[in-house]
Amino acid sequence: MSYTTPDEFVTRPDLRGTFGMTSSTHWLATASAQSVLERGGNAFDAAVAGAFVLHVVEPHLNGPGGDLTAIYATAEAPDAPTVLVGQGPAPAAATREHYLAEGLELVPGSGALAAAVPGAVDAWLKLLAEHGTWSLADVLAYAIGYARDGHPIVARVASTIETVADLFTEHWPTSAAHWMPGGEVPREGDLLTNPAYAAVLDELVASGDALGPDATREAKIEEARVEWGSGHVAQAIDAFVRTPHRHSSGTDHAGVITAADLAAFRATTEPATTVGFRGHTVAKTGAWGQGPALLQVLALLEPLDDELLDPSTADGAHTIVEAQKLAMADREAWYGPGDVPLDALLSSAYADDRRALIGERASHELRPGDVPGREPYALPTMRTEYLPPALSEAPAGVGEPTVAAPTASSASGTASASSPGATAPAEDAPPTGTAPPADRLAEPFTEPTGETRGDTCHLDVVDRWGNVVSATPSGGWLQSSPTIPELGFCLGSRLQMSWLDEGTASTLEPGTRPRTTLTPTLVLKDGQPVVALGSPGGDQQDQWQLLYLLRTIVGGYTPQQAIDAPALHTTSFPGSFWPRTWTPGGVVVEDRLGDDVIDALVARGHVVTRAGDWSLGRLSSVSRDPETGVLSAAANPRGAQAYAAGR
């Protein structure tokens, strides 16, 4: 049995050149980043410029009040993949006791109590200062222009605002004023401006320029970092969250974040965590993110026959899904801000033991492994459905926007999105579990189809010198908490990934980073970076990236062929996003996987949900061949929004 041959048809070309390549989840960010390369900037200048544009053009997916994780390698040290940690910690007053006293069982999915300290802006500024070449003014000019002069919004921005319009009108009036000018929901193509955010960026530039003409580029950027953490932005956030407002719990609460929390935060860097796979080195974050779960899956799959690593066959899909379940169970039991035994979890001996658990039937259990000499953490409360007592129906503004109602909820259903340009493609959020009774949960939380309303962006850049960046900015999307009027953005909701259950691996703790789903990837071969890739998708990010890695490394697919190929993922573990539910044995598939494969998965006991033909994954990637210097890029067709450019 051979590996499935890739489809001859691809939705977009595999771009190839020698100058520079960019791929992202929005064409304006891609164009801005590529413009920087064309004007002599390097990959770091380009990535930062594109990232700030994403704040403006994908406000339903990320914002300056959110967070960021990136992995990069420099031309000077290509064999040292480095993680940029733009994930802020829990505020000093974000204690488990406070949240329980507020009557909460879970950290809310929206509202200021869900907010970690914003980390994205400081992290981007750090990257620019340490590895860029451009001035802050030049890098921010693209975002300032789009914020001040406007940009035509994509359909998903308009539909997201429409989804939360009642929430804005009834409970978040500052958001209504900002995103619904004149009380009307904007339409696709409308010119949307954000002068408040343009002014914030102008303030950052001005703070550095105030040092005078003799100040270095780095000193000016450092001053902007100080201004961000201790100036107008921090004070405005502190004052705004003191007013109670509606949270996803259906109840009103004040936030706990303070200006002192922002002033105390500085983004950091650290060496990437790596494993070898089929002659390549795959680099991810540490276990404060979910990245090592992908590495665990690769270790499980490494020695298996190629046909068992083919997502397009019944045997391959089953094996891959079962391996994912084992790794995600370990994520729940071990990953978090504490001392995670990664050496043991990534060891070949541990992988050998865990691999033996992959059977012929689908597991419906959460099965974390044992680490010798370590006491396991308590598992969180396992829920297949949840609605707080204060709600009679599901709220519209939860942290990572939820899955829309299905047109098909079983293996025999019909597709809900049939082409790359379908009007309701999946974007980012994880399915939320099996459908609760109709009298307990409203439409957005019915059975998962994979269709979502947003949450995260991705950006990859490689330049002609060999610098490469893979970055996943997220959080602070327009529906995560009320807009702060003088800033033009809101806070993020990453704290919802922390449990209020006592004794888990990721129980809420002041001053510690919540575990994040943001998980970009860098692939190296012979000590040189060869691929940067990533995807939005919450808990599914690494699951979709795994398919890309298997199809390109094992199956010989081109990047675009791998991105276009049918996708699937499992939901058989607790979701990272409110309301933290799971679907035991759950698998979500694109219909293009084929009836034979889907029926075979059902026969093996998987709880299969069809998601339509083009609905899962929003992968993008850039590549570099160190021997020839040839660069390439590929982008996702689903949703008709992502774009790659280069020459």
CORJOTA-V572378 format. One record per backbone hydrogen bond with DSSP energy under -0.5 kcal/mol. CO is the residue of the C=O (numbers start at 1). NH is the residue of the N-H. E is the energy in kcal/mol with one decimal. If there is no record, write none. Layout:
CO;NH;E / CO;NH;E
This chain:
13;15;-1.0 / 15;633;-1.4 / 17;631;-3.9 / 19;464;-1.0 / 20;647;-1.7 / 21;462;-2.3 / 22;645;-2.8 / 23;460;-2.8 / 24;643;-2.0 / 26;29;-0.5 / 26;30;-2.1 / 27;31;-2.9 / 28;32;-2.1 / 29;33;-2.6 / 30;34;-2.7 / 31;35;-2.0 / 32;36;-1.6 / 33;37;-1.8 / 34;38;-2.4 / 35;39;-1.4 / 36;41;-2.6 / 37;40;-1.7 / 42;46;-2.4 / 43;47;-2.5 / 44;48;-2.1 / 45;49;-2.2 / 46;50;-2.7 / 47;51;-2.3 / 48;52;-2.1 / 49;53;-1.5 / 50;54;-1.9 / 51;55;-1.3 / 52;56;-0.8 / 53;56;-0.8 / 53;57;-2.8 / 54;58;-2.1 / 56;59;-0.5 / 58;61;-1.9 / 58;62;-1.5 / 59;478;-2.6 / 63;66;-2.0 / 64;121;-0.6 / 65;492;-1.3 / 66;119;-2.3 / 66;120;-1.7 / 67;474;-2.5 / 68;86;-2.0 / 69;472;-3.0 / 70;84;-3.0 / 71;470;-2.5 / 72;82;-2.9 / 73;468;-2.3 / 75;78;-0.5 / 77;74;-0.6 / 77;80;-1.7 / 81;272;-2.2 / 82;72;-2.5 / 83;85;-0.6 / 83;270;-1.8 / 84;70;-1.6 / 84;86;-1.0 / 85;268;-1.3 / 86;68;-0.9 / 86;88;-0.7 / 88;514;-0.6 / 89;117;-2.8 / 90;511;-2.2 / 91;94;-1.8 / 93;95;-2.0 / 95;99;-1.8 / 96;100;-2.4 / 97;101;-2.2 / 98;102;-1.2 / 99;104;-1.9 / 100;103;-1.8 / 110;248;-1.2 / 111;114;-2.0 / 112;115;-1.5 / 114;495;-2.3 / 114;496;-0.5 / 117;88;-0.5 / 119;123;-1.8 / 120;124;-2.5 / 121;125;-2.3 / 122;126;-2.2 / 123;127;-2.4 / 124;128;-2.4 / 125;129;-2.4 / 126;130;-2.3 / 127;131;-2.3 / 127;132;-0.6 / 128;132;-1.6 / 135;139;-2.1 / 136;140;-2.5 / 137;141;-0.8 / 139;142;-0.5 / 140;144;-2.8 / 141;145;-2.3 / 142;146;-2.1 / 143;147;-2.5 / 144;148;-2.7 / 145;149;-2.8 / 146;150;-1.2 / 147;194;-4.0 / 151;192;-2.5 / 153;189;-2.6 / 154;157;-0.8 / 154;158;-1.5 / 155;159;-2.7 / 156;160;-2.0 / 157;161;-2.3 / 158;162;-2.2 / 159;163;-2.0 / 160;164;-1.6 / 162;165;-1.0 / 164;168;-2.7 / 165;169;-2.7 / 166;170;-2.9 / 167;171;-2.6 / 167;172;-1.6 / 172;175;-0.9 / 172;176;-1.9 / 173;177;-2.4 / 174;178;-1.5 / 175;179;-3.1 / 176;180;-1.9 / 179;186;-0.6 / 180;183;-2.5 / 181;184;-1.2 / 187;190;-2.5 / 190;153;-2.4 / 190;192;-0.6 / 192;151;-1.3 / 194;198;-2.0 / 195;199;-2.1 / 196;200;-1.7 / 197;201;-2.3 / 198;202;-2.3 / 199;203;-2.2 / 200;204;-1.7 / 201;205;-2.1 / 202;206;-2.8 / 203;207;-2.2 / 204;208;-1.3 / 205;209;-2.3 / 206;210;-1.8 / 208;211;-1.7 / 209;212;-2.0 / 212;215;-1.4 / 216;220;-2.1 / 217;221;-2.0 / 218;222;-2.4 / 219;223;-2.1 / 220;224;-1.7 / 221;225;-1.9 / 222;226;-1.9 / 223;227;-2.4 / 224;228;-2.5 / 225;229;-2.1 / 226;230;-2.2 / 227;231;-2.1 / 231;235;-2.0 / 232;236;-2.5 / 233;237;-2.3 / 234;238;-2.3 / 235;239;-2.2 / 236;240;-2.2 / 237;241;-2.1 / 239;242;-0.8 / 240;243;-1.4 / 241;255;-2.7 / 242;244;-0.6 / 245;253;-2.3 / 247;250;-2.2 / 251;247;-2.1 / 253;245;-2.2 / 258;262;-1.4 / 259;263;-2.4 / 260;264;-1.5 / 261;265;-0.6 / 262;265;-1.0 / 268;85;-3.1 / 270;83;-3.3 / 273;284;-3.0 / 275;282;-2.7 / 277;280;-1.6 / 280;277;-2.9 / 281;283;-0.5 / 281;524;-3.2 / 282;275;-1.4 / 283;522;-1.6 / 284;273;-2.8 / 286;289;-1.8 / 287;336;-0.9 / 288;516;-1.8 / 290;293;-2.0 / 290;294;-0.6 / 291;294;-1.4 / 291;295;-1.1 / 292;296;-2.5 / 293;297;-2.1 / 294;298;-2.3 / 295;299;-2.2 / 296;300;-2.0 / 297;301;-2.3 / 298;302;-2.1 / 301;304;-1.8 / 305;308;-1.5 / 306;309;-2.1 / 307;310;-0.9 / 309;311;-0.7 / 310;313;-1.6 / 313;317;-3.0 / 314;318;-2.2 / 315;319;-2.3 / 316;320;-2.8 / 317;321;-2.5 / 318;322;-2.5 / 319;323;-2.2 / 320;324;-2.3 / 321;325;-2.1 / 322;326;-1.5 / 323;327;-2.0 / 324;328;-2.7 / 325;329;-2.0 / 326;330;-1.6 / 327;331;-1.9 / 328;332;-1.9 / 329;333;-1.9 / 330;334;-2.8 / 330;335;-0.8 / 331;335;-1.1 / 332;505;-0.6 / 333;377;-0.9 / 338;340;-1.3 / 340;342;-2.5 / 341;345;-2.2 / 342;346;-2.5 / 344;347;-1.2 / 347;351;-2.1 / 348;352;-2.4 / 349;353;-1.9 / 350;354;-2.4 / 351;355;-2.7 / 352;356;-1.0 / 354;357;-2.0 / 355;358;-1.8 / 357;359;-0.9 / 365;367;-0.7 / 366;368;-0.5 / 370;372;-0.5 / 371;374;-2.1 / 381;383;-0.6 / 383;582;-1.8 / 388;391;-2.0 / 399;401;-0.8 / 410;413;-1.7 / 410;610;-0.5 / 417;613;-2.4 / 417;614;-1.2 / 419;422;-2.0 / 420;639;-1.3 / 420;640;-0.5 / 422;425;-0.6 / 425;452;-0.7 / 437;440;-2.2 / 437;441;-1.3 / 442;445;-2.1 / 443;446;-2.3 / 451;404;-1.5 / 455;475;-0.8 / 458;25;-1.6 / 459;471;-2.8 / 460;23;-2.3 / 461;469;-2.7 / 462;21;-2.5 / 463;466;-1.3 / 467;463;-2.1 / 468;73;-2.1 / 469;461;-2.2 / 470;71;-2.7 / 471;459;-2.3 / 472;69;-1.1 / 473;457;-2.3 / 474;67;-2.2 / 475;63;-1.3 / 476;490;-0.5 / 477;480;-2.6 / 480;111;-3.1 / 483;485;-0.8 / 484;487;-1.9 / 484;488;-2.2 / 484;489;-0.7 / 489;484;-2.5 / 493;496;-1.5 / 494;497;-2.0 / 495;498;-2.4 / 498;107;-0.6 / 499;508;-2.9 / 501;504;-0.7 / 503;378;-2.2 / 504;507;-1.0 / 506;499;-2.0 / 509;512;-1.7 / 512;90;-2.4 / 516;290;-1.1 / 521;533;-2.1 / 522;283;-3.2 / 523;530;-3.4 / 523;531;-1.7 / 524;281;-3.0 / 525;528;-1.2 / 528;525;-2.7 / 530;624;-2.2 / 531;523;-3.0 / 532;622;-2.2 / 533;521;-2.5 / 534;620;-1.9 / 537;540;-2.9 / 538;541;-1.4 / 540;544;-2.5 / 541;545;-1.8 / 542;546;-2.4 / 543;547;-1.2 / 544;548;-1.4 / 545;549;-2.5 / 546;550;-2.8 / 547;551;-2.4 / 548;552;-2.4 / 549;553;-2.7 / 549;554;-0.6 / 550;554;-1.6 / 550;555;-1.9 / 551;557;-3.0 / 558;562;-2.4 / 559;563;-2.3 / 560;564;-2.4 / 561;565;-1.5 / 567;590;-2.2 / 569;588;-3.1 / 571;573;-1.4 / 571;583;-2.4 / 577;580;-2.9 / 580;383;-0.5 / 581;575;-2.2 / 582;434;-0.8 / 582;584;-0.5 / 583;586;-3.0 / 585;607;-2.7 / 586;571;-1.9 / 586;572;-0.6 / 587;609;-2.6 / 588;569;-2.1 / 589;611;-2.6 / 590;593;-2.1 / 591;594;-2.2 / 594;598;-2.6 / 595;599;-3.1 / 596;600;-1.8 / 597;601;-2.0 / 598;602;-2.1 / 599;603;-2.3 / 600;604;-1.2 / 601;606;-2.2 / 602;605;-1.8 / 604;362;-3.1 / 606;608;-1.1 / 607;587;-2.6 / 609;589;-2.5 / 612;591;-1.9 / 620;534;-1.6 / 621;634;-2.3 / 622;532;-2.7 / 623;632;-2.0 / 624;626;-0.8 / 625;629;-3.1 / 630;625;-2.5 / 631;17;-2.3 / 632;623;-2.5 / 633;15;-2.0 / 634;621;-2.1 / 637;640;-2.4 / 641;27;-0.9 / 643;24;-2.1 / 645;22;-2.8 / 647;18;-1.3
